[in-house]
Amino acid sequence: MTIPRLRSALASLALLAAVLVPAPPAAAAPAAYVALGDSYSSGTGTRSYLADGTNCQRSVHAFPVLIASARGYALDFRACSGATIPDVAAGQLGALTPATAYVSVSVGGNDAAFVAVLTECAKPAWMSNCTAAIDRAQGIITGQLPGRLASLYGQIRARAPQASVTVAGYPRIFNGEDCNAATWFSPTEEARLNATAELLNRTTAAAAAAAGFTFRDPSAVFGGHAVCDDVEWLNGLANPVSDSYHPNRSGHAVGYAPLIGPALTGAPVAVTAATLQAAELSAPALARDQRTHAAQDARITPERFVLPDLKAPAARAAAARAGVDLGDPASIARADRAAEALQTGRGGSK
C-alpha cells in the first residue's frame, strides 16, 4: 500500500472510531434548590451574614445552605429577614422555574407582626399592652393568612410544577420563664405567645396541605431548647439585638436541617464537619448571586426586636402615670404585675 493510501486508510479508521466510540457523558448539573421566605430561613440569629449588599441577614449557617451543602444542590438563596407573604410573591418567586427541583419556604410571622408583638410584650405592662398586641396578631392569622398563603402557594406550584415543596413552621420560643433582666415577659404572656406560634403553624399547615405541599412543625424538635433552657437553640435577648428570638446555629444545624431536609429531599440530611466546611466555602458565590437582587431586597422592611428602654421619655411618662419609681426594681415589678392583671382580667405574675 502506498503512503497516500495508508494515510487515507488511517484517517478513515479514526473517523470510524470517533463515530463508534461515544464521548464520555457530561456531568449532570446539580439539582436546583430555591429557598424562599423570611428570617427563619435566611439565618437571622446565627451572627454571621453574607456580604451581599442587603439587610436580609442571609447566613451560611441557615438550614437551606446546610441542606444544599449536604446534598450538593445548586442553591438560589432568596429568603430575606423581614419578608412578608407579599414580599415573597413580589420579589422572590422569580427564582422559580419549571426546572426547579426543590423549594423550601417559611413565611407568615411578619404578616402577623410577630416581632413587633415580642417588642411590645417585652416591656413592663404599665407601658405596653401585650394582650391587645397578641389579640391583633391572632386576628390576622385566622382572618387574613389563609387566603394570602393559598395565593402564594398556588403561585409557587405554577412556577415550579415539578418541585418538591416543604413549608417550615415556627418553634415555640419560650419555656415559661424570663431569664433576661432587661425584658418583662410573664409566664402568662409567654404561654400566649407560644399559643400564637402554634396557631400560626396550624394555619400554615392547613394551607400547605391544601396546596399539596409538605409542612414540618419544629415545635417538638425544639422542645427543651427554648429561650432560657439549659441548651438554647433559640436566642433570647442577644447581641446584636437584631438576632434576638431567632434560631441560633444549633437551631439550624440540629433543629431545622434534619427536620426539613428529609421532607424536602426524601433522604436524611446530616450536618457534618464536611457539610459546614462546604457551606462556608459557598459564601462568596451565594453573596455574588444575591447581590444582583439587592435593589429589590431593599424594598423589604427588616423586622427587628427593640429592647425596652425605661429611660425614654415615653417610658418616664408611663411610669409617672403608674406611680412607678424607675430607680426601684421592686416598684417596676409590682406595677408590672398589677397592670398585666388589669389587661388580662385574669391576673398574673412576672
C-alpha positions as CSV (number, residue, x, y, z in Angstrom):
1,M,0.0,0.0,0.0
2,T,1.3,3.4,-0.9
3,I,1.9,6.0,1.7
4,P,-1.0,8.2,0.5
5,R,-3.4,5.2,0.6
6,L,-2.1,4.3,4.1
7,R,-2.8,7.8,5.4
8,S,-6.2,7.7,3.8
9,A,-7.0,4.4,5.4
10,L,-5.8,5.5,8.9
11,A,-7.9,8.7,8.6
12,S,-10.9,6.5,7.7
13,L,-10.3,4.3,10.7
14,A,-10.0,7.3,13.0
15,L,-13.3,8.7,11.7
16,L,-15.0,5.4,12.2
17,A,-13.7,5.1,15.7
18,A,-15.0,8.6,16.5
19,V,-18.4,7.5,15.3
20,L,-18.5,4.2,17.0
21,V,-17.0,5.2,20.4
22,P,-19.3,7.6,22.2
23,A,-17.9,10.6,24.0
24,P,-17.9,10.4,27.8
25,P,-21.2,11.7,29.2
26,A,-21.3,15.2,30.5
27,A,-21.6,15.6,34.3
28,A,-25.2,16.1,35.4
29,A,-26.0,19.6,36.6
30,P,-26.7,19.8,40.3
31,A,-30.4,19.9,41.3
32,A,-31.8,23.4,41.6
33,Y,-33.0,24.3,45.1
34,V,-34.7,27.6,45.8
35,A,-35.0,28.8,49.4
36,L,-37.9,31.3,49.9
37,G,-39.2,33.2,52.9
38,D,-38.2,35.2,56.0
39,S,-35.7,35.4,58.7
40,Y,-36.2,31.9,59.9
41,S,-34.9,30.7,56.5
42,S,-32.4,33.4,55.9
43,G,-30.5,32.6,59.1
44,T,-31.1,35.6,61.3
45,G,-29.8,34.7,64.8
46,T,-26.6,32.9,63.6
47,R,-24.5,36.1,64.0
48,S,-22.6,35.7,60.7
49,Y,-24.1,37.0,57.4
50,L,-23.3,37.2,53.7
51,A,-21.8,40.4,52.4
52,D,-24.5,40.6,49.7
53,G,-25.3,44.3,50.0
54,T,-28.6,43.7,51.7
55,N,-30.2,43.7,55.2
56,C,-31.6,40.2,54.6
57,Q,-29.2,38.6,57.1
58,R,-28.5,35.6,55.0
59,S,-26.2,33.1,56.6
60,V,-24.2,30.1,55.5
61,H,-25.3,28.6,58.8
62,A,-29.0,28.7,57.8
63,F,-30.7,25.4,57.2
64,P,-31.2,25.9,53.4
65,V,-27.4,26.4,52.9
66,L,-26.7,23.4,55.1
67,I,-29.2,21.2,53.2
68,A,-27.8,22.3,49.8
69,S,-24.2,21.7,51.0
70,A,-25.0,18.3,52.4
71,R,-26.8,17.2,49.2
72,G,-24.8,19.0,46.5
73,Y,-27.7,21.2,45.3
74,A,-27.4,24.5,43.5
75,L,-29.0,26.9,45.8
76,D,-30.7,30.2,45.0
77,F,-30.9,31.7,48.5
78,R,-33.7,34.3,48.2
79,A,-35.0,34.2,51.8
80,C,-34.7,37.6,53.5
81,S,-35.2,38.9,57.0
82,G,-38.5,40.8,57.3
83,A,-40.1,39.3,54.3
84,T,-43.9,39.0,54.3
85,I,-46.1,37.0,52.0
86,P,-46.4,39.9,49.5
87,D,-42.6,40.4,49.7
88,V,-42.1,36.7,48.8
89,A,-44.6,36.9,46.0
90,A,-43.2,40.1,44.5
91,G,-39.5,39.7,45.0
92,Q,-38.6,36.0,45.4
93,L,-40.8,33.9,43.1
94,G,-38.8,34.9,40.0
95,A,-36.1,32.4,41.1
96,L,-38.5,29.5,40.4
97,T,-38.6,27.8,37.0
98,P,-40.0,24.5,35.7
99,A,-36.5,23.1,36.2
100,T,-36.6,23.9,40.0
101,A,-36.4,20.6,41.9
102,Y,-36.7,21.7,45.5
103,V,-38.3,24.6,47.3
104,S,-38.5,25.5,50.9
105,V,-40.4,28.4,52.4
106,S,-41.1,29.9,55.8
107,V,-43.4,32.9,55.8
108,G,-46.3,34.4,57.8
109,G,-44.8,35.5,61.0
110,N,-44.1,39.0,59.7
111,D,-47.6,39.4,58.3
112,A,-48.8,39.0,61.8
113,A,-46.1,41.4,63.0
114,F,-44.8,38.8,65.5
115,V,-41.5,40.7,66.1
116,A,-43.5,43.8,67.0
117,V,-45.6,41.8,69.3
118,L,-42.5,40.5,71.1
119,T,-41.2,44.0,71.3
120,E,-44.5,45.1,73.0
121,C,-44.7,42.2,75.3
122,A,-41.0,42.6,76.5
123,K,-41.9,45.9,78.1
124,P,-43.4,46.3,81.6
125,A,-47.2,46.1,81.3
126,W,-47.6,49.6,82.7
127,M,-46.0,51.0,79.5
128,S,-47.4,48.5,77.0
129,N,-50.4,46.2,76.2
130,C,-49.2,42.7,75.3
131,T,-52.7,41.3,75.5
132,A,-54.0,43.6,72.8
133,A,-50.9,43.1,70.6
134,I,-51.4,39.3,70.7
135,D,-55.1,39.6,70.0
136,R,-54.4,41.6,66.9
137,A,-51.8,39.1,65.7
138,Q,-54.1,36.2,66.2
139,G,-56.9,38.0,64.3
140,I,-54.6,38.5,61.3
141,I,-53.5,34.8,61.4
142,T,-57.1,33.5,61.4
143,G,-58.6,36.2,59.2
144,Q,-56.1,37.1,56.6
145,L,-53.3,34.5,56.4
146,P,-55.3,31.5,54.9
147,G,-56.1,33.5,51.8
148,R,-52.7,35.0,51.4
149,L,-50.9,31.7,51.9
150,A,-53.3,29.9,49.4
151,S,-52.5,32.5,46.8
152,L,-48.7,32.3,47.4
153,Y,-48.6,28.5,47.4
154,G,-50.6,28.5,44.2
155,Q,-48.0,30.8,42.5
156,I,-45.2,28.6,43.8
157,R,-46.7,25.5,42.2
158,A,-47.5,27.3,39.0
159,R,-43.9,28.4,38.6
160,A,-42.2,25.2,39.8
161,P,-44.7,22.5,38.8
162,Q,-42.4,19.5,39.4
163,A,-40.7,20.7,42.6
164,S,-40.7,19.1,45.9
165,V,-42.0,21.9,48.2
166,T,-41.6,21.9,52.0
167,V,-43.1,24.6,54.3
168,A,-41.2,25.2,57.5
169,G,-43.2,26.3,60.6
170,Y,-42.1,28.2,63.7
171,P,-40.9,26.9,67.1
172,R,-42.4,27.8,70.4
173,I,-39.9,30.4,71.7
174,F,-40.4,30.4,75.4
175,N,-40.3,27.8,78.3
176,G,-42.3,29.8,80.9
177,E,-39.6,31.8,82.5
178,D,-37.8,35.1,81.6
179,C,-34.1,34.9,82.5
180,N,-33.2,38.2,80.8
181,A,-33.0,41.1,83.3
182,A,-33.9,43.7,80.6
183,T,-37.2,42.2,79.5
184,W,-40.5,41.6,81.3
185,F,-42.2,38.6,79.7
186,S,-44.6,37.0,82.2
187,P,-45.4,33.2,82.2
188,T,-48.9,34.2,81.1
189,E,-47.6,36.2,78.2
190,E,-45.1,33.6,77.2
191,A,-47.9,31.0,77.1
192,R,-50.0,33.2,74.9
193,L,-47.0,33.9,72.6
194,N,-46.3,30.2,72.3
195,A,-50.0,29.6,71.6
196,T,-49.8,32.2,68.8
197,A,-46.9,30.4,67.2
198,E,-49.0,27.2,67.4
199,L,-51.9,29.0,65.8
200,L,-49.7,30.2,63.0
201,N,-48.4,26.7,62.5
202,R,-51.9,25.2,62.3
203,T,-53.0,27.8,59.8
204,T,-49.9,27.3,57.7
205,A,-50.1,23.6,57.8
206,A,-53.7,23.7,56.5
207,A,-52.8,25.9,53.6
208,A,-49.8,23.7,52.8
209,A,-51.9,20.6,52.8
210,A,-54.5,22.2,50.5
211,A,-51.7,23.0,48.1
212,G,-50.2,19.5,48.2
213,F,-47.0,20.7,50.0
214,T,-45.3,19.1,52.9
215,F,-45.4,21.0,56.2
216,R,-43.0,20.5,59.1
217,D,-43.7,21.8,62.6
218,P,-40.4,22.3,64.6
219,S,-42.2,22.6,68.0
220,A,-41.4,19.1,69.1
221,V,-37.8,19.1,67.8
222,F,-37.1,22.4,69.7
223,G,-38.7,21.1,72.9
224,G,-36.2,21.6,75.8
225,H,-34.2,24.1,73.7
226,A,-36.3,27.3,74.0
227,V,-35.1,30.6,75.3
228,C,-33.8,30.2,78.9
229,D,-33.5,26.4,78.6
230,D,-30.1,24.9,79.6
231,V,-29.2,24.3,75.9
232,E,-30.8,27.1,73.8
233,W,-31.4,26.6,70.1
234,L,-33.2,29.9,70.2
235,N,-31.6,33.2,71.2
236,G,-33.1,35.2,74.0
237,L,-32.1,38.8,74.3
238,A,-29.0,38.8,72.1
239,N,-26.1,40.9,71.0
240,P,-26.7,42.2,68.4
241,V,-30.3,42.8,69.4
242,S,-31.5,42.0,65.9
243,D,-30.5,38.4,66.5
244,S,-32.9,38.1,69.4
245,Y,-35.7,35.4,69.4
246,H,-34.4,33.6,66.4
247,P,-32.8,30.2,66.0
248,N,-29.0,30.1,66.6
249,R,-26.5,27.9,64.7
250,S,-27.6,24.8,66.7
251,G,-31.2,25.6,65.9
252,H,-30.5,25.4,62.2
253,A,-27.9,22.6,62.2
254,V,-29.5,20.3,64.8
255,G,-33.1,21.5,64.7
256,Y,-34.3,22.7,61.3
257,A,-31.9,21.0,58.8
258,P,-32.6,17.4,60.0
259,L,-36.3,18.2,60.1
260,I,-36.7,19.9,56.8
261,G,-34.0,18.0,54.8
262,P,-35.7,14.6,54.7
263,A,-39.1,16.0,53.9
264,L,-37.7,18.1,51.1
265,T,-35.2,15.7,49.6
266,G,-36.5,12.3,50.6
267,A,-33.3,11.3,52.3
268,P,-31.7,12.1,55.7
269,V,-29.6,15.2,56.0
270,A,-26.6,15.1,58.3
271,V,-24.8,18.3,59.1
272,T,-21.2,17.1,59.5
273,A,-17.9,18.9,59.7
274,A,-17.6,18.5,55.9
275,T,-21.1,20.0,55.5
276,L,-20.2,23.0,57.5
277,Q,-17.0,23.5,55.5
278,A,-18.8,23.2,52.2
279,A,-21.4,25.7,53.5
280,E,-18.7,28.2,54.5
281,L,-16.9,27.8,51.2
282,S,-20.1,28.6,49.3
283,A,-20.3,32.1,50.9
284,P,-18.7,34.1,48.1
285,A,-20.9,32.5,45.4
286,L,-24.0,33.0,47.4
287,A,-23.2,36.6,48.1
288,R,-22.4,37.3,44.5
289,D,-25.7,35.7,43.3
290,Q,-27.9,37.6,45.8
291,R,-26.1,40.9,45.3
292,T,-27.8,41.1,41.9
293,H,-31.1,41.3,43.8
294,A,-30.0,43.9,46.3
295,A,-32.2,46.7,44.9
296,Q,-35.3,44.5,45.0
297,D,-34.4,43.2,48.5
298,A,-34.1,46.8,49.7
299,R,-37.9,47.1,49.4
300,I,-38.3,44.7,52.3
301,T,-38.5,46.3,55.7
302,P,-36.4,44.4,58.3
303,E,-38.3,43.3,61.3
304,R,-36.1,43.9,64.4
305,F,-36.8,43.4,68.0
306,V,-36.4,46.6,70.0
307,L,-35.0,46.4,73.6
308,P,-37.2,48.1,76.2
309,D,-35.9,51.5,77.1
310,L,-37.0,52.7,80.5
311,K,-35.1,55.9,80.1
312,A,-37.1,57.0,77.1
313,P,-39.5,60.0,77.5
314,A,-42.5,57.8,76.8
315,A,-41.4,55.3,79.5
316,R,-40.9,58.0,82.0
317,A,-44.3,59.4,81.3
318,A,-45.9,56.0,81.6
319,A,-44.0,55.4,84.9
320,A,-45.3,58.7,86.3
321,R,-48.9,57.8,85.4
322,A,-48.5,54.4,87.1
323,G,-46.7,55.7,90.1
324,V,-43.5,53.7,89.3
325,D,-40.2,54.5,90.8
326,L,-37.8,53.8,88.0
327,G,-34.9,53.6,90.4
328,D,-36.5,50.7,92.3
329,P,-36.7,47.3,90.5
330,A,-39.3,46.2,93.1
331,S,-41.6,49.1,92.2
332,I,-41.2,48.4,88.5
333,A,-42.2,44.7,89.1
334,R,-45.2,45.4,91.3
335,A,-46.6,47.9,88.8
336,D,-46.0,45.4,86.0
337,R,-47.9,42.7,87.7
338,A,-50.8,45.0,88.6
339,A,-51.0,46.4,85.0
340,E,-51.0,42.9,83.5
341,A,-53.7,41.8,85.8
342,L,-55.9,44.6,84.6
343,Q,-55.2,44.0,80.9
344,T,-55.8,40.2,81.0
345,G,-58.7,40.2,83.6
346,R,-57.0,37.0,84.9
347,G,-54.2,38.4,87.0
348,G,-50.7,37.1,86.5
349,S,-47.2,37.4,87.9
350,K,-43.9,38.2,86.3
